[in-house]
Amino acid sequence: MNTVDRKLRFVQEFLRITDEELIGKLEQLLDSERKKKISKEFVPMTMEEFNKKIDQSEDDFKNGRLTETDELLKIIDTWE
């Protein structure tokens, strides 16, 4: 059984669940697994990297390399 079939089967079974407690446990499991994945992917910057980002940002500001808020909001609206 491939992943798509397994997902469909799972969703069908999930839709049949009437036990609120079980639904809550499944929600907690999904949330917990999502947080674990995010924490594995997140790697904090070193102070050196952080300072370089600040220096670059200040240089961008001085040289007019900016994005206006309304322009940024338009870009964000295109994200899916």
N, C-alpha and C positions, 0 to 999 in steps of 0.2 A: 504494500500500500504506500503510495507516494505522499508527500507532504500535503499537497492540495486535498487529496482524498481524506487524509487524517484530520485536517482542519475542518472540512465540511462535516465529517462525522462528529467531531467534537462539538461544533456549533449546534448541530441537530440535537445532540444529547443535552447540551447546556440549555437549549430552549425548552426542553421537557422538564427541567428541574423546577420544583415548586417549593422546595425547602429554602426559606430565606437564610438560614444559618449556613447552609452549604454554599449558596450563592455568595455570601459574605466571605467565606473562607477562600473560595476561588478568586474573588476580587483581591483579597489580601495577598494570595500567592502570586498573582500577576503583578501587582504593585511591587512586591518584594523582589521578584525576579527582574523587573524593569530597573529598579534602583540598583541592584547588584551589577547589572550590565553597564549602567551609566557610570557607576563608581569605578569599574574596571577600565572604562574608556577615558575617564578624566585623569589627566596628569597635570598637576599644578606646575606653574612656571617657577623657575629659579629666580632669585632676586636679580641676577644678571639679565635674564630674559625680560623680566618685568621692567627693569630700568631702560633696556633697549627699546621696548615698546613705548615707554614714556618719551624717550628722546625722539623716536620716530614721529610720534603724535605731535610733539612740539614743533618739529621741523615741518610737518605737513601743514600745521596751522600757520606758521610764519610764511610759508610759500603758497598759501591759498588753496591747498589740496583738501577741500572740504566738501561735504555733502549736506545740503540744506535739509532741514527736517521734513518739509513737504515732499521733497524728492525721495528721501529715504522711505517715507510712508508709502509712496507710490510703488517703490521697489518691493517693499514688504507685502503689499497687496497682491503681488504676482506670485508669491511663494505658495506652494501647495503642500 
